[in-house]
Amino acid sequence: MRFRGMYQIVLLLFCVSMVICSNPREQRREESIHLLSERLRSRVEWLETSSLPINMGDERIYASRALPVFYERRAFHPAWINDQGPGDQITDLINAVGNADSEGLRSDDYHLEKIKGILKEIRERQRSKQTFNPGHVTDLELLCTDSFLIYASHLLSGRVNPETIDSEWLANRRERDMAAVLEQALKRKRIRATLDSLLPRQAGYQRMRTALARFRTTARSGGWDKLPEGMIWQEGDSGNHIIELRRRMNIFLAPGLQIDSGNPLYDASLAAAVRIFQNRSGLDVSGIVENTTLNELNISVEDRIGQIEVNMERWRWLPQDLGRHYILINIANFELDVIEDDNQVMTMKVVTGKPYRRTPVFSDRMTYLVFNPYWNVPPGIAANDILPAIQKNPSYLTERKIRVFKGWGADMVEMDPSSIDWISLSPDYFPYRFRQDPGPQNALGRIKFMFPNKFSIYLHDTPSRDLFAKTERAFSSGCIRLENPVKLAEYVLNDNPKWNLQAITAALDSGEEHTVSLPEPVPVHILYWTAWAEEDGAIHFRKDIYDRDRPLLEALKEGPPQT
């Protein structure tokens, strides 16, 4: 019995010693992961407490809020490095970030080359069984995390915050807990699939990606030369410049509408192609190439690529769900569309703000409309526009049925316009308010559509019907004038049986102000797109009437903002 007991003790000690001796490599791996965690903790704590940016050589860590949260939640355990070295998910990340350019972004902004360089060095040393710099492993870990977090946030809500470059742009940017998004992507081993899922889902964005790829292919092929200016081209003309014009048309035409690019004659098919181009450029449609059309044709392919990129960025500023049915107004196209289940069910022309009274960009919900509205004249318009008109024509207010008031609320008193010394007033001193009665001359026409917002912008009718015949229609003081307000009223009241077309017409004919609540709020998205693509692949370009493209393009070219 004594011998058996001694034997068991010796056997146990032998087994323990064998376990210890057989796992020195595992111990070293565990120790290396522990040391990496400590280095990560030290770096992350510095990131949280330092007011200075953290750089990895030439690379800066940008996700200053999400990155610490990510590592704190996992007790600073590395995400991309395991006990064997760099994990396979780094390759997945590299492939995803390498695709950033197709989204109108720059892969260099997401540490791509630095990550590839460090990864290559580590793997080469692993193959040759050499030791490698532990600091480089820490760099690789942090750069991969920062790359994912920043790229993911840019795909989800845009690279640029529009309100930092345009106070008249209120974006409904999508938000997610990016640290949690990354954790789930790693757990499911779906790095690239997760990043792809953050892109705008709308077909319009996907069509812009296709257009961007097509124009970049053209750029790599040398782009296009400027067409000769100072002459008018029309049917019957011929020459080598006509061949170049045909080639240019085929770049802008949808695949099914291509024309013979070798024919030197300006024939009917070329004239039809020019009309399509003019329509898709927001120009007067004539089929004749004159100076305005030539100017559009001579915009470089690089500038067109930039135009596509800025409008792809604007797609990323939109909410994921625009609504099952909604109203969309493109300021730059002077058009309103009603969309139901991704189908356009109504379209009409609109008049938008003048360049010095720009219509802002935002989304809200229409909740009511007003038949035969009074117009409470905004103070800026009263002092800057109407006052000078009164000083030139003392009968201006009477002719337009505009009343004058002084004071507010219960203290408000109506004034006799003839009792006021208008010449003594100025925009700096103007103590009066104007209100225009309903009627044919009312600036709001017979209907206004309300979606209360901080900009005090709404849709309304207008007595100035002649403006809808113009191609460019930036004539308002910021609000949006409608070509067919009755048709829109009939649509938004469609679910209310009391308000059919006959009832709407009767309410308008009464001349009395009447407010009607909508059965269901309707989302309204006021946007600014200077480029968009159709289902057939054809792309539209519009003049940047408010000079909003340039500052955005410049911001996209700068380094990523700290987040």
C-alpha positions in Angstrom: 0.0 0.0 0.0 2.9 2.4 0.9 4.5 1.6 -2.4 1.3 2.3 -4.4 0.9 5.6 -2.6 4.4 6.7 -3.4 3.9 5.6 -7.0 0.8 7.8 -7.4 2.6 10.8 -6.0 5.5 10.4 -8.3 3.2 9.9 -11.2 1.2 13.0 -10.4 4.4 15.1 -10.1 5.6 13.7 -13.4 2.4 14.6 -15.2 2.4 18.2 -13.8 6.0 18.6 -14.9 5.2 17.3 -18.3 2.3 19.7 -18.6 4.6 22.6 -17.6 7.4 21.5 -19.8 5.1 20.8 -22.8 3.4 24.2 -22.9 6.2 26.8 -22.7 5.0 28.1 -26.1 1.4 28.5 -24.9 2.7 30.3 -21.9 4.7 32.6 -24.0 1.6 33.3 -26.2 -0.5 34.0 -23.2 2.1 36.3 -21.9 2.5 38.1 -25.2 -1.3 38.7 -25.4 -1.3 39.9 -21.8 1.6 42.3 -22.6 -0.3 43.5 -25.7 -3.3 44.2 -23.6 -1.3 46.2 -21.2 0.2 48.2 -24.1 -3.3 48.8 -25.5 -4.5 50.0 -22.1 -1.6 52.4 -21.8 -2.2 53.8 -25.3 -5.9 54.1 -24.8 -5.6 55.8 -21.5 -3.3 58.3 -23.1 -5.8 58.9 -25.8 -8.5 59.6 -23.3 -6.5 61.9 -21.1 -4.3 63.8 -23.6 -5.5 66.8 -25.4 -3.0 66.0 -28.1 -3.7 63.7 -31.0 -2.2 60.2 -31.0 0.0 59.5 -34.1 1.4 56.2 -35.3 4.2 57.5 -37.4 2.4 59.5 -40.1 -1.0 58.1 -39.1 -3.4 59.8 -36.7 -6.0 58.0 -34.5 -9.3 59.7 -35.3 -11.9 57.7 -33.4 -11.0 59.3 -30.1 -14.4 58.5 -28.5 -15.5 55.2 -29.9 -12.0 53.5 -29.8 -11.6 53.8 -26.0 -15.1 52.6 -25.5 -14.5 49.5 -27.7 -11.4 48.5 -25.7 -12.8 49.2 -22.3 -15.7 47.0 -23.0 -13.4 44.1 -23.9 -11.0 44.7 -21.0 -8.4 45.8 -23.5 -8.1 42.4 -25.0 -6.8 42.7 -28.6 -9.4 42.3 -31.4 -7.3 41.8 -34.5 -4.2 40.0 -33.0 -4.5 36.5 -31.5 -2.0 34.1 -29.9 -0.9 33.1 -33.5 -0.3 36.7 -34.6 -2.4 38.9 -36.9 -5.8 37.4 -37.5 -7.5 36.7 -40.9 -10.1 39.4 -40.3 -7.4 42.0 -41.0 -7.4 40.8 -44.6 -11.2 41.2 -44.7 -10.8 44.8 -43.4 -8.1 45.6 -46.0 -10.3 44.4 -48.8 -13.3 46.4 -47.5 -11.3 49.7 -47.0 -9.6 49.2 -50.4 -13.1 49.6 -51.8 -13.6 53.1 -50.3 -12.8 54.9 -53.5 -15.9 53.3 -55.2 -18.0 55.1 -52.5 -16.5 58.5 -53.4 -14.2 58.3 -50.3 -10.4 57.8 -50.1 -8.9 54.5 -48.8 -5.8 56.4 -47.7 -7.9 58.1 -45.0 -8.4 54.8 -43.3 -4.7 53.8 -42.7 -4.8 51.3 -45.6 -1.2 51.4 -46.7 0.2 51.6 -43.2 -1.9 48.5 -42.1 -0.7 46.6 -45.2 2.9 47.6 -44.6 3.0 46.5 -40.9 1.1 43.3 -41.7 3.5 42.4 -44.4 6.5 43.0 -42.1 5.1 40.9 -39.3 4.2 38.0 -41.5 7.6 38.0 -43.2 9.2 37.8 -39.8 6.8 35.0 -38.8 7.8 33.0 -41.8 11.5 33.5 -41.1 10.9 32.8 -37.4 12.3 36.2 -36.4 11.1 38.3 -33.6 9.3 41.4 -34.5 8.8 44.8 -32.8 6.0 44.6 -30.2 5.3 48.3 -30.7 4.4 47.5 -34.4 1.9 44.9 -33.2 0.2 47.4 -31.0 0.2 49.9 -33.9 -1.4 47.4 -36.1 -4.1 46.6 -33.6 -5.1 50.2 -33.0 -4.9 51.2 -36.6 -7.2 48.4 -37.7 -9.7 49.4 -35.0 -9.5 53.1 -35.9 -9.8 52.2 -39.6 -13.0 50.2 -39.1 -14.6 52.7 -36.7 -13.9 55.8 -38.9 -14.8 54.1 -42.2 -18.0 52.7 -40.7 -19.1 56.1 -39.4 -18.4 57.7 -42.8 -20.5 55.1 -44.6 -23.3 55.4 -42.1 -23.6 59.2 -41.7 -21.1 60.9 -44.1 -17.5 61.9 -43.9 -18.4 65.6 -43.4 -20.8 67.1 -41.0 -22.8 69.5 -43.3 -23.6 71.9 -40.5 -19.9 72.7 -40.1 -19.8 74.1 -43.7 -23.3 75.3 -44.2 -25.6 76.7 -41.5 -28.6 76.3 -43.8 -28.1 72.5 -44.0 -29.8 70.4 -41.2 -29.0 66.7 -41.8 -30.8 63.8 -40.3 -27.6 61.7 -40.1 -27.9 58.1 -39.1 -26.3 57.0 -35.8 -25.1 53.7 -34.3 -23.0 52.5 -31.4 -19.9 51.9 -33.6 -18.0 50.1 -30.8 -20.9 47.6 -30.6 -21.0 47.3 -34.4 -17.3 46.4 -34.6 -17.7 43.9 -31.7 -20.5 42.1 -33.5 -18.6 42.2 -36.8 -15.6 40.5 -35.2 -17.7 37.9 -33.4 -19.5 36.9 -36.6 -16.4 37.2 -38.8 -18.3 39.6 -41.1 -16.1 42.7 -41.3 -16.7 43.6 -45.0 -20.4 42.5 -44.9 -21.0 44.7 -41.9 -19.4 47.7 -43.5 -21.4 47.2 -46.7 -24.6 47.0 -44.6 -24.0 50.6 -43.4 -24.3 52.1 -46.9 -27.4 53.9 -48.0 -30.0 51.4 -49.1 -31.8 53.5 -51.6 -31.4 52.6 -55.3 -30.4 56.2 -56.1 -27.2 55.8 -54.2 -26.3 52.5 -55.9 -26.9 54.1 -59.3 -24.5 56.9 -58.3 -21.8 54.4 -57.5 -22.2 52.9 -61.0 -22.0 56.4 -62.5 -18.8 57.2 -60.5 -17.2 54.0 -61.8 -18.1 54.9 -65.4 -16.7 58.4 -65.2 -13.5 57.2 -63.5 -13.0 54.7 -66.3 -13.3 57.6 -68.8 -10.8 59.6 -66.7 -8.3 56.8 -66.8 -8.7 56.7 -70.6 -7.7 60.3 -70.8 -11.0 62.1 -70.3 -12.1 64.4 -73.0 -10.7 67.5 -74.8 -12.6 70.8 -74.9 -14.8 71.3 -77.9 -14.1 74.4 -79.9 -16.1 77.4 -78.7 -17.5 80.5 -80.4 -19.7 78.7 -82.9 -23.2 77.2 -83.1 -23.6 73.6 -84.1 -26.8 72.3 -85.5 -28.4 69.9 -88.0 -26.6 69.9 -91.3 -23.2 70.7 -90.0 -20.3 68.3 -90.5 -16.6 67.8 -89.7 -14.3 66.2 -87.2 -15.6 68.3 -84.4 -19.0 66.5 -84.9 -17.3 63.2 -84.4 -15.9 64.4 -81.1 -19.4 65.7 -80.2 -20.9 62.3 -80.9 -18.3 60.6 -78.7 -19.1 63.1 -75.9 -22.8 62.4 -76.2 -22.2 58.6 -75.8 -20.5 59.2 -72.5 -23.6 60.9 -71.1 -26.3 58.8 -72.8 -27.7 55.6 -71.3 -26.3 52.4 -72.8 -29.5 51.7 -74.9 -29.4 55.2 -76.5 -25.8 55.2 -77.9 -25.4 56.8 -81.4 -22.9 56.2 -84.2 -19.7 57.8 -83.0 -17.9 57.8 -86.3 -20.4 59.8 -88.4 -19.2 63.3 -89.1 -22.7 64.6 -89.9 -24.9 66.5 -87.4 -28.1 64.6 -88.3 -31.4 64.0 -86.5 -30.1 61.3 -84.3 -27.3 63.6 -83.0 -29.8 66.4 -82.5 -32.0 64.1 -80.5 -29.0 63.1 -78.3 -28.2 66.8 -77.7 -31.8 67.4 -76.6 -31.5 64.6 -74.1 -28.2 66.0 -72.9 -29.7 69.5 -72.5 -32.7 68.1 -70.6 -30.4 66.2 -68.3 -28.3 69.3 -67.7 -31.2 71.5 -66.8 -30.8 73.6 -70.0 -33.2 75.0 -72.5 -33.9 72.1 -74.9 -33.3 73.0 -78.5 -31.1 70.3 -80.1 -28.7 73.0 -81.0 -25.2 73.3 -79.4 -24.7 76.9 -78.5 -22.5 78.6 -75.9 -24.5 77.4 -72.8 -24.6 73.8 -74.0 -20.9 74.0 -75.0 -20.0 75.2 -71.5 -21.7 72.2 -70.0 -20.0 69.8 -72.4 -16.6 71.3 -71.7 -16.7 70.8 -67.9 -13.9 68.4 -67.3 -14.3 64.7 -66.4 -12.4 65.4 -63.1 -15.0 68.1 -62.2 -17.9 65.8 -63.0 -16.3 63.1 -60.8 -16.1 65.6 -58.0 -19.8 66.5 -58.6 -20.8 62.9 -58.3 -18.7 62.4 -55.1 -20.2 65.4 -53.3 -23.7 64.2 -54.1 -22.9 60.6 -52.9 -21.9 62.2 -49.6 -25.2 64.0 -49.5 -27.0 60.6 -49.8 -25.1 59.5 -46.7 -26.6 62.4 -44.7 -30.1 61.2 -45.2 -32.1 59.0 -42.8 -32.1 55.3 -43.6 -35.9 55.3 -44.1 -37.3 58.2 -46.0 -40.8 57.0 -45.4 -43.2 54.7 -47.3 -44.6 57.8 -49.1 -43.0 61.2 -48.9 -42.4 64.5 -50.7 -39.0 65.2 -52.1 -37.9 68.6 -53.3 -34.6 69.0 -55.2 -33.7 72.7 -54.9 -31.1 72.5 -57.6 -33.6 70.9 -60.0 -36.5 73.2 -59.1 -38.7 70.1 -58.9 -41.0 68.4 -56.4 -41.7 64.6 -56.5 -44.1 62.6 -54.5 -42.8 59.1 -53.9 -44.8 56.0 -52.9 -43.1 52.7 -52.3 -40.0 53.9 -54.3 -42.2 54.9 -57.2 -42.7 58.5 -58.4 -46.5 59.1 -58.5 -46.5 62.9 -59.0 -44.0 65.6 -60.1 -44.3 69.3 -60.5 -42.1 72.4 -61.0 -41.2 74.6 -58.1 -39.7 78.0 -57.5 -36.9 78.1 -54.8 -35.0 80.7 -53.0 -32.7 83.3 -54.6 -29.0 82.8 -54.2 -28.9 85.5 -51.5 -32.0 84.0 -49.8 -31.2 80.4 -50.2 -33.7 77.6 -49.4 -32.3 75.5 -46.6 -31.9 71.8 -46.6 -33.7 69.7 -44.0 -36.4 67.0 -43.5 -39.6 67.4 -41.5 -43.2 66.3 -41.5 -46.1 68.1 -43.1 -49.0 68.2 -40.6 -51.6 70.6 -42.0 -52.5 73.0 -44.8 -54.3 76.3 -45.0 -56.8 77.4 -47.6 -56.8 81.1 -48.5 -54.0 82.0 -46.0 -53.1 85.4 -44.7 -49.5 86.3 -45.3 -47.7 87.5 -42.3 -44.8 89.2 -44.0 -41.4 88.2 -42.4 -39.6 91.2 -40.9 -36.7 90.9 -43.3 -38.9 91.0 -46.4 -41.0 93.9 -44.9 -38.0 96.1 -44.1 -35.7 95.2 -47.1 -38.2 94.6 -49.9 -41.6 96.2 -49.2 -40.4 99.4 -47.5 -38.4 100.6 -50.5 -41.4 99.8 -52.7 -43.7 101.9 -50.5 -41.1 104.8 -50.5 -41.4 104.8 -54.3 -45.1 104.2 -54.5 -47.3 105.4 -51.5 -50.2 103.3 -52.9 -48.2 100.0 -52.8 -49.8 98.6 -49.7 -53.4 99.5 -50.6 -53.1 98.1 -54.1 -51.9 94.8 -52.7 -54.3 94.6 -49.7 -51.4 94.7 -47.2 -52.3 95.9 -43.7 -50.0 97.6 -41.3 -49.8 96.8 -37.5 -47.8 98.0 -34.6 -47.1 96.1 -31.4 -47.6 92.4 -30.5 -50.4 90.2 -29.1 -53.1 92.0 -27.2 -51.3 95.3 -27.7 -51.2 95.0 -31.5 -52.9 97.9 -33.2 -53.8 98.3 -36.9 -52.3 101.5 -38.4 -53.5 103.8 -41.2 -50.6 103.6 -43.9 -51.2 107.2 -44.8 -50.4 108.3 -41.3 -46.9 106.9 -41.4 -43.8 108.8 -42.5 -42.4 106.0 -44.6 -39.4 108.1 -45.8 -38.1 108.4 -42.3 -37.9 104.6 -41.8 -35.1 102.2 -42.8 -34.2 98.5 -42.3 -32.4 99.6 -39.2 -35.5 101.2 -37.7 -38.8 99.6 -38.8 -41.3 99.2 -35.9 -44.2 97.9 -38.0 -45.6 94.5 -39.2 -47.3 93.7 -42.5 -50.1 91.2 -43.1 -51.6 90.6 -46.6 -55.3 89.6 -46.8 -56.3 86.4 -48.8 -57.0 87.0 -52.4 -55.7 86.8 -55.9 -52.7 89.0 -55.1 -51.7 87.2 -51.9 -48.0 86.2 -52.2 -48.9 82.7 -50.8 -51.6 82.2 -53.4 -54.6 80.1 -52.3 -52.9 77.3 -50.3 -49.9 76.8 -48.0 -48.6 73.5 -46.8 -47.1 73.5 -43.3 -44.4 71.4 -41.7 -43.2 73.6 -38.7 -39.5 74.0 -38.7 -36.8 76.3 -37.3 -36.3 77.9 -40.7 -40.0 79.0 -41.1 -40.0 77.4 -44.6 -43.2 76.0 -46.2 -44.7 75.1 -49.6 -47.3 77.4 -51.1 -49.2 78.6 -54.2 -48.2 81.8 -56.0 -49.9 84.4 -58.2 -46.7 84.6 -60.3 -47.5 81.7 -62.6 -45.2 83.0 -65.4 -42.1 81.9 -63.4 -42.8 78.2 -64.0 -42.1 78.7 -67.7 -38.4 79.5 -66.9 -35.7 76.8 -66.8 -34.0 78.1 -63.7 -36.4 79.1 -61.1 -34.5 80.6 -58.1 -36.8 83.6 -57.4 -38.4 83.2 -54.0 -37.3 84.5 -50.6 -36.6 81.0 -49.3 -40.0 79.3 -49.3 -41.0 76.9 -52.1 -43.7 77.9 -54.6 -45.7 75.1 -56.3 -46.8 74.7 -59.9 -49.9 72.7 -58.9 -50.9 73.2 -55.3 -54.4 71.9 -55.7 -53.1 68.6 -57.0 -50.8 68.3 -54.0 -53.6 69.2 -51.6 -55.8 66.5 -53.2 -53.0 64.0 -52.6 -52.2 64.8 -49.0 -55.9 64.8 -48.1 -56.7 61.6 -50.1 -57.3 59.6 -46.9 -59.9 62.1 -45.6 -63.3 61.4 -47.3 -64.5 64.9 -46.4 -61.8 66.5 -48.6 -62.3 65.4 -52.2 -61.5 67.7 -55.1 -65.0 69.2 -55.0 -64.7 70.1 -51.3 -61.2 71.6 -51.9 -62.5 73.7 -54.7 -65.4 75.0 -52.6 -63.1 75.9 -49.8 -60.9 77.9 -52.1 -63.8 79.7 -53.7 -65.1 80.8 -50.3 -62.2 83.2 -49.9 -62.2 82.4 -46.2 -59.1 81.2 -44.4 -59.5 77.6 -43.3 -57.0 75.2 -41.7 -57.1 71.4 -42.3 -55.1 68.8 -40.4 -53.7 66.0 -42.5 -55.0 62.4 -41.7 -51.4 61.3 -41.4 -48.2 63.4 -41.3 -46.3 63.3 -44.6 -42.4 63.3 -44.6 -40.9 66.2 -46.5 -37.3 66.1 -47.6 -35.9 69.3 -49.0 -32.6 68.3 -50.7 -29.9 69.8 -52.8 -28.6 67.4 -55.5 -26.6 68.7 -58.4 -26.1 65.2 -59.8 -28.2 62.0 -59.7 -28.6 58.9 -61.9 -31.7 57.4 -63.5 -32.7 53.7 -63.5 -31.3 53.3 -67.1 -27.9 54.6 -65.9 -28.2 58.1 -67.4 -26.9 60.8 -65.1 -28.2 64.3 -64.6 -26.1 67.3 -63.7 -27.4 70.6 -62.5 -25.9 74.1 -62.0 -24.7 74.7 -58.4 -26.9 77.7 -57.9 -26.0 78.2 -54.3 -22.2 77.4 -54.6 -22.7 74.5 -52.1 -20.6 71.9 -54.0 -17.2 73.7 -53.8 -16.9 73.9 -50.0 -18.1 70.3 -49.6 -15.6 69.0 -52.2 -12.8 70.9 -50.4 -13.9 69.4 -47.0 -13.9 65.9 -48.6 -10.2 66.4 -49.7 -9.1 67.3 -46.2 -8.0 64.8 -43.5 -10.9 63.0 -41.7 -12.3 65.0 -38.7 -11.7 63.8 -35.2 -14.7 61.9 -33.8 
